Each structure stands twice: as structure tokens, then as C-alpha cells.
Amino acid sequence: MAKAIYPGSFDPITNGHIDIIERASKMFDKLIVGVLINNTKDPLFTPVERVDMIKSVVGHLTNVEVLEFAGLLVDFAHEQNCNILVRGLRVITDFEYELQLAQTNKIIAPNLETVFLSSSLKYSYLSSSIVKEIAVYNGDISHFVRDHIREKVTKRLIEKGLRRDHE
């Protein structure tokens, strides 16, 4: 059984992430979306909230499982008995960074392979950071995330006092 992990922060999950998940789910018997718990960042959403959001948009994919993890990705892959990672690439700078990570992971875990999927052209510019930046200034993010995700982003920014209307 071919099993792969698509890791990331997904804060929030974007249409670009969903595109990669849908495409990767067709390539593997099982795809685990690994939601990174990173204590060095200040995410907008908790890991549980991010897992729930992802499940809400990939529920139609019966071979996709969404799990949170902390620590090294190579350890998570080992725990999941998985030796394939999926990474999305948007621009050349992504490739440089992702290649460096893939090569480092290969040294730590020689059996671990990384598969790169280039983003669809319509999502090549898109990142969670851009979505949050636009939303902070009350911009329209409906082209970048699903409607219920947009509502959650807006609500959370207001709750955290981060929304800047008409500055």
C-alpha cells in the first residue's frame, strides 16, 4: 500500500493546499495530512481547529486522514510507517527551501523520499500568510479559501483584535 504524508501548518488551509491534497490523494492509496504543532510560531488557529478545518474540506476524499504532530517530521513519518512525503512547490524559492529540507530528511532517514507537486497555476502565488495579511485589512479572501474557512479567519482576527478596518 502506497502511503504518503503531506505536512504543513495549514493556518489556515487554502484552496492551494486543497488542490495538492486532492491531487496527491489520487497518487497514493492513503494520504495523511500532517498538521504541524510548532511552538515557535504564533498561529491563528489551534492544531485541533486546523485539523477540523481540513477535515471539513477533504471529507469527500475517503483515503485522506488528518492528524496533528509535533517534533521532527521524520519521526512522525516513522510513527505512521510511511516513507513518502508530499510537498507543494509554488515558486523557485520554495524549491530551494524544500530541496534543502528533503536532503536533510534523507540524511536523518535514508528511506524517506520526497515527492514534489507543482502548484496549479491559479494557486502559484497563494500562501496562508498572504491570506491572513489580506484578511487583517478586511480584504476579500473568498477567492483563496472556502467560505466557512473565510468566516473562521474573520471571526478569529476580530477575537484577537488583529482586524484593521479602514486604517
C-alpha positions as CSV (number, residue, x, y, z in Angstrom):
1,M,0.0,0.0,0.0
2,A,1.5,3.3,-1.1
3,K,1.1,5.8,1.8
4,A,2.3,9.4,1.9
5,I,2.3,12.4,4.3
6,Y,1.5,15.9,3.2
7,P,2.8,18.0,6.1
8,G,2.3,21.7,6.9
9,S,0.9,24.3,9.2
10,F,-2.3,24.9,7.3
11,D,-3.0,28.1,9.2
12,P,-5.5,28.4,7.5
13,I,-5.9,25.8,4.8
14,T,-6.1,27.4,1.4
15,N,-7.5,26.4,-2.0
16,G,-3.9,25.7,-3.0
17,H,-3.5,23.2,-0.1
18,I,-6.8,21.6,-1.1
19,D,-5.6,21.3,-4.7
20,I,-2.4,19.5,-3.6
21,I,-4.3,17.2,-1.2
22,E,-6.8,16.2,-3.9
23,R,-4.1,15.5,-6.5
24,A,-1.9,13.6,-4.0
25,S,-4.9,11.5,-2.9
26,K,-5.2,10.2,-6.4
27,M,-1.5,9.2,-6.4
28,F,-1.4,7.2,-3.2
29,D,-3.6,4.6,-1.5
30,K,-3.5,6.6,1.7
31,L,-2.6,10.3,2.3
32,I,-2.0,11.6,5.7
33,V,-2.3,15.4,6.1
34,G,0.1,16.1,9.0
35,V,-0.7,19.3,10.8
36,L,2.4,20.6,12.5
37,I,2.3,21.8,16.1
38,N,5.1,24.4,16.0
39,N,5.6,26.2,19.4
40,T,7.9,28.7,17.8
41,K,5.1,30.3,15.7
42,D,2.0,32.1,16.9
43,P,-0.7,30.5,14.7
44,L,-4.1,32.0,14.2
45,F,-5.7,28.6,14.9
46,T,-5.0,25.8,17.4
47,P,-3.9,22.4,16.0
48,V,-7.3,20.9,16.7
49,E,-9.1,23.8,14.9
50,R,-6.8,23.4,11.9
51,V,-7.4,19.6,11.8
52,D,-11.2,20.2,12.0
53,M,-11.0,22.8,9.2
54,I,-9.0,20.4,7.0
55,K,-11.4,17.6,7.7
56,S,-14.3,19.8,6.7
57,V,-12.9,20.4,3.2
58,V,-11.4,17.0,2.4
59,G,-14.1,14.8,3.9
60,H,-15.1,13.7,0.3
61,L,-11.7,12.0,0.0
62,T,-12.0,8.6,1.6
63,N,-8.3,7.8,1.6
64,V,-7.2,11.0,3.4
65,E,-6.6,11.1,7.1
66,V,-5.8,14.3,9.0
67,L,-3.5,14.1,12.1
68,E,-1.6,16.6,14.2
69,F,2.1,16.1,15.1
70,A,4.8,17.8,17.0
71,G,8.6,17.4,16.7
72,L,10.5,16.1,13.7
73,L,8.7,15.2,10.5
74,V,10.9,12.1,10.1
75,D,9.8,10.8,13.5
76,F,6.1,11.4,12.6
77,A,6.7,9.5,9.3
78,H,8.3,6.7,11.1
79,E,5.4,6.5,13.6
80,Q,3.0,6.4,10.7
81,N,5.0,3.7,9.0
82,C,5.3,6.0,6.0
83,N,8.3,6.7,3.8
84,I,6.9,9.2,1.3
85,L,6.5,12.9,1.8
86,V,4.5,15.2,-0.5
87,R,5.5,18.8,-0.7
88,G,3.9,21.5,-2.9
89,L,6.0,23.9,-4.8
90,R,4.8,27.4,-5.9
91,V,7.9,29.4,-6.9
92,I,11.6,28.8,-7.3
93,T,12.3,29.9,-3.7
94,D,10.0,27.1,-2.5
95,F,12.1,24.6,-4.5
96,E,15.3,25.8,-2.9
97,Y,13.9,25.5,0.6
98,E,12.1,22.3,0.1
99,L,15.1,20.6,-1.6
100,Q,17.2,21.6,1.4
101,L,14.6,20.0,3.7
102,A,14.3,16.9,1.6
103,Q,18.1,16.4,1.5
104,T,18.3,16.9,5.3
105,N,15.5,14.5,5.9
106,K,17.2,12.0,3.6
107,I,20.3,12.1,5.8
108,I,18.3,11.6,9.0
109,A,16.0,9.0,7.5
110,P,17.6,7.4,4.4
111,N,14.4,5.5,3.5
112,L,12.3,8.7,3.3
113,E,11.5,10.0,-0.2
114,T,10.1,13.4,-1.0
115,V,7.7,13.9,-3.9
116,F,7.3,17.5,-5.2
117,L,4.0,18.6,-6.7
118,S,4.0,21.9,-8.5
119,S,1.0,24.0,-7.6
120,S,-1.7,24.7,-10.2
121,L,-1.0,28.0,-11.9
122,K,-4.1,29.6,-10.4
123,Y,-2.6,29.0,-6.9
124,S,1.1,29.6,-7.6
125,Y,1.1,32.9,-5.6
126,L,-1.1,31.7,-2.7
127,S,0.0,31.2,0.8
128,S,-1.7,31.1,4.2
129,S,0.4,34.2,5.2
130,I,-0.9,36.2,2.3
131,V,-4.5,35.1,3.1
132,K,-4.1,36.3,6.7
133,E,-2.5,39.6,5.7
134,I,-5.3,40.4,3.3
135,A,-7.9,39.4,5.9
136,V,-6.3,41.6,8.6
137,Y,-7.1,44.6,6.4
138,N,-10.7,43.4,5.7
139,G,-9.8,42.3,2.2
140,D,-11.8,39.8,0.3
141,I,-10.2,36.3,0.7
142,S,-13.1,34.4,-0.8
143,H,-11.0,33.5,-3.9
144,F,-8.4,31.9,-1.7
145,V,-10.2,29.8,0.9
146,R,-13.6,28.1,1.2
147,D,-16.5,30.3,2.6
148,H,-16.6,28.7,6.0
149,I,-12.9,29.0,6.4
150,R,-13.1,32.7,5.4
151,E,-15.7,33.1,8.2
152,K,-13.5,31.4,10.7
153,V,-10.5,33.6,9.7
154,T,-12.5,36.8,10.0
155,K,-14.0,35.8,13.4
156,R,-10.6,34.8,14.8
157,L,-8.9,38.1,13.7
158,I,-11.7,40.1,15.3
159,E,-11.4,38.0,18.5
160,K,-7.7,38.5,18.7
161,G,-8.1,42.2,18.0
162,L,-6.0,41.9,14.8
163,R,-8.6,43.1,12.3
164,R,-7.7,46.6,11.0
165,D,-10.7,48.2,9.4
166,H,-10.0,51.3,7.3
167,E,-6.6,52.2,8.7
